């Protein structure tokens, strides 16, 4: 049995998100929450909220024991890219790509 939570269209690049996801993969939920709350990265704010949502899904929808949960899978996929224009010298324009992420977090119970 597994519980999952998804975050769609997060305004942070998947590359930055996956750095923080690597820190919490295969960790117990309480340890993962402590890591996220003490990590000075922008992605950790998104992931604290997502982890709380996944724990709530496990507890309420699947009646799993919260003390035995761990992060089994977590990954970030690229979402749509917002294309913006940055003015440059002599009337030129440079394109700025603002990337988004779709994040999935899966919790399982330890046997």
N, C-alpha and C positions, 0 to 999 in steps of 0.2 A: 504494500500500500504506500502511496506517495501523495504528497500535497504539493501543489505548485502555485506560484503567483507570477503574473506577467506585468511588465511595465513597458508601455508602448510610447513612442515618440518622445523619449527623454532628450532634452537639448544638451547632450554631451556626447562626444565622439565615442564609438565603441572601443577604440584603442585605450582611451583614458579609463573607461569603465572596466575593461578586462584586467587592468593592473590591480584594482581593488578586489575584483572577483577572485583573482588568484590567491589572495590572502585568506579568504574565508572558505574556500572549497574543502570539503571533507572535514570540517570542524563541527563540534557540537553547537547548538543554537545559542546557548548563553555565551560561549567563548567567541563565536562569530559576532554577536551583538557588541561585546566588549571591544573587539578589534575595530569594528566599524565606528564606534563612538570615539575612539582615540586615534583615528587615522585622519590626518589633515589634508584630505583630498575632497574635491567637489563631488565626486561620485559616491562618497560614503553617505551623504545626506539622502540621496535617492535610495540607496541600498538598505538603510536602516528602516525606512518606511516599507520597502518591499519585503524585507525579512519579517517585520511585524505582521504584514498581511498574510504571508505564507504560514506563519505560526497560527494565526487565527483561523485560516482555512483548514489546517490540520486538526485543530482542536474542535471546531464547530461542525465542519462538514464530514470529517472522516473519523472523529472521536479517537484521535491518537493521543498518546501520552507525551506531553510537552517536554518532560525531563529527559526523554530518550531520543529526541529528534536531533538530526544532524543534516548539514547541507550536502546532499549527494551530488547534485549537478547545478551549475550556474554558468550562464554564458550570455554574451552580448552580441547581437546581430546588427548590422547596419540598417537604419531606417532610411526614409527619404532625405535627400540632401537639399537644403535651402540655398539657392544661389543668389548672391548679393553682389552689388557693384561697388567698387572702391575707386573714387576719383584719384587720378595720378597726374603727373606733370604733362604739360603741353596738350591738354584735352583728352588724354588717353584714359581708359578705364580698365582696371584689373578686376577679375572675378574673385570673390571670396566665397568659399564653400563652408556652410555652417552645417555640420553633420549631426544626425540624430541616431538614437539607439533604440532597439527593442531588447529588453532584458528578461530572461527567464530564470527563476530560482525554484529548485525542486528540493523538498525535504523528505527524508525517510526516517523510519524508526530503527534503532539499533536492536538486533536480536538479543 
